[in-house]
Amino acid sequence: MSILPDEAVFADFKKQCLSTDNWANKYDKEGMQVWVETSTSQKKNPVHKIKCKMTMKDVSAATMYDVLHDSQYRKKWDPAMLDTFDIARLSANADVGYYSWLCPKPIKNRDVVSLRSWKVTEEEYIIVNFSVKHPKYPPRSDLVRAISVLTGYFIKPIGPNSCTFIYLSQADPKGSLPKWVGNQASKVLAPRVMRSVHEAGQNYQQWKGQNSPAQKPWLCPEQNVLPMMDPGELSIQRADSLENVDESSKISTQECEDSS
């Protein structure tokens, strides 16, 4: 069975993005909403599935799609990023990549290796990703390997220069952080991240005009110079197979409660 997402995966992701059933609204302000899934099937203290929706009245869907793909531009606008790079192509619409990011001290910084796949139609853009094991990029001792169970974007044009932008994620930061801390932090950080992405979209055309404007391998596969990789060499990264300790912090639940 292929690890690559099929049509059913994209259809299910779109359904989750557009659904309001079993989602509790946690934030609704200035054209942005944040929901948390309330499914009764989740276990005690689960990793929340969070969904953010923003109406962007001044950026096209095509531009936001480019922003999400352009790893060189991310280095310009993402203040939390430590490093990011694409590792290999898996198919015409899938690749595997690496991303690491800063965490507030004393929490150790995080990284993730994920499989990303995308689908584009005249009506919408969809990107989904999830954590995988790559034989050449095992967990590092100086970082905590986080887990993306499912993360992605659904972008739908409203007009020629406006769009509906939806971000959905179920991710486990791992380490010694209690899951409820990650859940609470995600609800606070999500609107901030969405505003940063929106601002990145507003500034992308000017930046891209000065930085290889014709180079868009996510739209033109013939431009892609990444090595090909057999998807069979990858496997889904399960959270329970990773270390669960922030060695430099040893943060306890009580300490997190005291600081909140």
C-alpha positions as CSV (number, residue, x, y, z in Angstrom):
1,M,0.0,0.0,0.0
2,S,1.4,3.4,-1.0
3,I,2.2,6.0,1.6
4,L,1.3,8.7,-0.8
5,P,-2.1,10.4,-0.2
6,D,-4.8,9.4,-2.7
7,E,-8.0,11.2,-3.7
8,A,-9.8,9.9,-0.6
9,V,-7.3,11.7,1.6
10,F,-7.8,15.0,-0.1
11,A,-11.5,14.6,-0.1
12,D,-11.6,13.8,3.6
13,F,-9.3,16.7,4.4
14,K,-11.5,19.1,2.5
15,K,-14.5,17.8,4.3
16,Q,-12.9,18.4,7.7
17,C,-11.9,21.9,6.7
18,L,-15.5,22.8,5.7
19,S,-17.3,20.9,8.4
20,T,-18.8,22.6,11.5
21,D,-20.0,19.4,13.2
22,N,-17.9,18.4,16.3
23,W,-15.9,21.7,16.2
24,A,-16.0,24.2,19.1
25,N,-15.3,27.9,18.2
26,K,-12.6,29.3,20.4
27,Y,-11.8,32.6,18.6
28,D,-13.8,34.8,16.3
29,K,-12.4,38.3,15.7
30,E,-11.3,40.5,12.8
31,G,-12.3,38.0,10.0
32,M,-10.5,35.1,11.7
33,Q,-12.0,32.0,13.4
34,V,-10.3,29.3,15.4
35,W,-12.0,25.9,16.2
36,V,-11.0,22.9,18.2
37,E,-12.4,19.5,17.4
38,T,-14.7,18.1,20.1
39,S,-15.1,14.5,18.9
40,T,-16.3,12.2,21.6
41,S,-14.1,9.4,20.1
42,Q,-10.9,11.2,21.2
43,K,-9.0,9.7,24.2
44,K,-8.4,11.5,27.5
45,N,-6.1,14.4,27.1
46,P,-5.8,14.1,23.4
47,V,-3.7,16.1,21.0
48,H,-6.3,18.6,19.8
49,K,-7.1,19.0,16.2
50,I,-7.3,22.7,15.5
51,K,-8.7,24.6,12.5
52,C,-8.2,28.3,11.6
53,K,-10.1,30.2,8.9
54,M,-9.3,33.6,7.6
55,T,-10.8,35.7,4.9
56,M,-8.1,37.4,3.0
57,K,-9.5,40.4,1.1
58,D,-6.2,41.5,-0.5
59,V,-4.3,38.4,-1.5
60,S,-5.2,35.9,-4.2
61,A,-5.5,32.1,-3.6
62,A,-2.7,31.5,-6.1
63,T,-0.4,33.8,-4.2
64,M,-1.1,32.1,-0.9
65,Y,-0.4,28.8,-2.5
66,D,2.9,30.0,-3.8
67,V,3.8,31.4,-0.3
68,L,3.2,28.0,1.3
69,H,5.4,26.2,-1.2
70,D,8.3,28.6,-1.4
71,S,10.8,27.5,1.2
72,Q,13.3,30.3,0.3
73,Y,10.6,32.9,1.0
74,R,9.7,31.2,4.3
75,K,13.2,32.0,5.5
76,K,12.3,35.7,5.1
77,W,9.0,35.8,6.9
78,D,8.9,33.0,9.5
79,P,10.5,34.3,12.7
80,A,10.3,30.9,14.5
81,M,12.1,28.9,11.8
82,L,15.6,27.5,12.5
83,D,16.0,25.6,9.2
84,T,13.9,24.3,6.4
85,F,14.7,22.4,3.2
86,D,13.2,20.0,0.7
87,I,14.8,16.6,0.7
88,A,13.4,14.7,-2.3
89,R,10.6,14.4,-4.8
90,L,8.3,11.4,-4.3
91,S,5.9,12.1,-7.3
92,A,4.7,15.0,-9.5
93,N,2.7,16.3,-6.5
94,A,4.5,15.1,-3.4
95,D,7.8,15.6,-1.7
96,V,9.5,15.0,1.7
97,G,11.1,17.9,3.6
98,Y,12.6,19.0,6.9
99,Y,11.6,21.9,9.2
100,S,12.9,23.0,12.6
101,W,11.8,25.8,14.8
102,L,12.6,27.8,17.9
103,C,10.7,27.3,21.2
104,P,10.7,29.6,24.2
105,K,13.4,28.7,26.8
106,P,13.8,26.4,28.7
107,I,11.8,24.2,26.2
108,K,14.0,22.5,23.6
109,N,13.6,23.4,20.0
110,R,11.6,21.1,17.7
111,D,11.9,19.6,14.3
112,V,9.8,17.5,11.9
113,V,10.3,15.4,8.8
114,S,7.1,15.3,6.8
115,L,5.6,14.1,3.6
116,R,3.8,16.9,1.7
117,S,1.3,16.4,-1.1
118,W,-0.8,18.8,-3.0
119,K,-3.8,19.0,-5.3
120,V,-4.8,22.0,-7.5
121,T,-8.0,22.5,-9.4
122,E,-9.7,25.6,-10.9
123,E,-11.8,25.8,-7.7
124,E,-9.3,25.3,-4.9
125,Y,-5.8,24.5,-3.6
126,I,-5.1,21.7,-1.1
127,I,-1.9,20.9,0.7
128,V,-1.6,18.1,3.2
129,N,1.4,16.7,5.2
130,F,2.2,14.2,7.9
131,S,5.3,13.0,9.7
132,V,7.4,10.3,8.2
133,K,10.6,8.4,9.1
134,H,13.4,9.1,6.7
135,P,16.5,6.8,6.9
136,K,18.9,9.7,6.5
137,Y,17.2,12.1,8.9
138,P,16.7,10.4,12.2
139,P,15.8,12.4,15.4
140,R,18.7,14.6,16.6
141,S,20.0,14.8,20.1
142,D,19.8,18.6,20.2
143,L,16.1,18.8,19.1
144,V,12.9,17.1,20.0
145,R,11.2,15.4,17.0
146,A,7.6,16.6,16.9
147,I,4.8,14.7,15.1
148,S,2.4,16.0,12.5
149,V,-0.5,13.5,12.6
150,L,-2.2,15.6,9.9
151,T,-1.5,19.2,8.9
152,G,-2.6,21.1,5.8
153,Y,-4.2,24.0,4.0
154,F,-7.4,24.5,2.0
155,I,-7.4,27.7,-0.1
156,K,-10.4,28.8,-2.1
157,P,-10.6,31.9,-4.3
158,I,-13.3,34.4,-3.5
159,G,-12.3,36.9,-6.3
160,P,-9.2,37.6,-8.4
161,N,-7.4,39.1,-5.4
162,S,-9.1,37.5,-2.4
163,C,-9.5,34.1,-0.8
164,T,-10.7,31.9,2.0
165,F,-7.7,30.4,3.8
166,I,-8.1,27.4,6.1
167,Y,-5.3,25.8,8.2
168,L,-6.0,22.5,9.9
169,S,-3.5,20.7,12.2
170,Q,-3.2,17.8,14.6
171,A,0.3,17.9,15.9
172,D,2.1,16.6,19.0
173,P,5.1,18.7,20.1
174,K,6.4,15.6,22.1
175,G,9.0,16.1,24.8
176,S,7.9,16.5,28.4
177,L,5.3,19.2,27.7
178,P,1.9,17.9,28.9
179,K,-0.5,17.7,25.9
180,W,-2.8,20.2,27.5
181,V,0.0,22.8,27.4
182,G,0.4,22.2,23.7
183,N,-3.3,22.4,23.2
184,Q,-3.6,25.7,25.0
185,A,-0.6,27.2,23.3
186,S,-1.9,26.2,19.8
187,K,-5.1,28.2,20.4
188,V,-3.2,31.3,21.5
189,L,-0.5,31.0,18.7
190,A,-2.8,30.1,15.8
191,P,-4.2,33.7,15.2
192,R,-0.7,35.1,15.5
193,V,0.6,32.6,12.9
194,M,-2.3,33.2,10.6
195,R,-1.6,37.0,10.6
196,S,2.1,36.3,9.8
197,V,1.1,34.1,6.9
198,H,-1.3,36.8,5.7
199,E,1.4,39.4,5.8
200,A,3.7,37.1,4.0
201,G,1.1,36.8,1.2
202,Q,0.8,40.6,1.0
203,N,4.6,41.0,0.5
204,Y,5.2,37.9,-1.7
205,Q,4.8,39.4,-5.1
206,Q,7.3,42.2,-4.5
207,W,9.8,39.8,-3.0
208,K,9.4,37.2,-5.7
209,G,9.8,39.8,-8.4
210,Q,13.4,40.2,-7.2
211,N,14.1,36.6,-6.4
212,S,13.9,34.1,-9.4
213,P,10.4,35.2,-10.4
214,A,10.0,32.5,-13.0
215,Q,11.2,29.7,-10.7
216,K,8.2,27.9,-9.3
217,P,8.8,24.1,-9.3
218,W,5.6,23.4,-7.4
219,L,3.8,24.7,-10.5
220,C,6.3,23.7,-13.1
221,P,7.6,20.2,-12.2
222,E,10.3,20.4,-15.0
223,Q,12.0,23.0,-12.9
224,N,12.4,20.6,-9.9
225,V,16.0,19.6,-9.4
226,L,15.4,17.6,-6.2
227,P,16.5,13.9,-6.4
228,M,13.7,11.3,-6.8
229,M,13.0,9.0,-3.9
230,D,11.0,5.8,-3.7
231,P,8.1,6.5,-1.3
232,G,8.5,2.9,-0.2
233,E,11.7,4.0,1.7
234,L,9.5,6.1,4.0
235,S,7.2,5.0,6.8
236,I,4.7,6.9,8.9
237,Q,6.3,8.3,12.1
238,R,4.3,7.2,15.1
239,A,4.4,9.4,18.2
240,D,4.8,6.6,20.6
241,S,8.1,5.5,19.0
242,L,9.9,8.7,20.0
243,E,11.6,10.0,23.1
244,N,9.2,11.9,25.4
245,V,11.7,14.0,27.3
246,D,12.9,17.6,27.1
247,E,16.4,16.9,28.4
248,S,17.3,20.5,29.0
249,S,14.1,21.4,30.7
250,K,12.4,18.5,32.5
251,I,9.2,20.6,32.6
252,S,6.6,19.2,35.0
253,T,2.9,19.7,34.7
254,Q,2.9,21.8,37.9
255,E,5.6,24.1,36.6
256,C,3.5,24.7,33.4
257,E,0.4,25.4,35.5
258,D,2.4,27.8,37.7
259,S,3.6,29.8,34.7
260,S,0.3,30.0,32.9
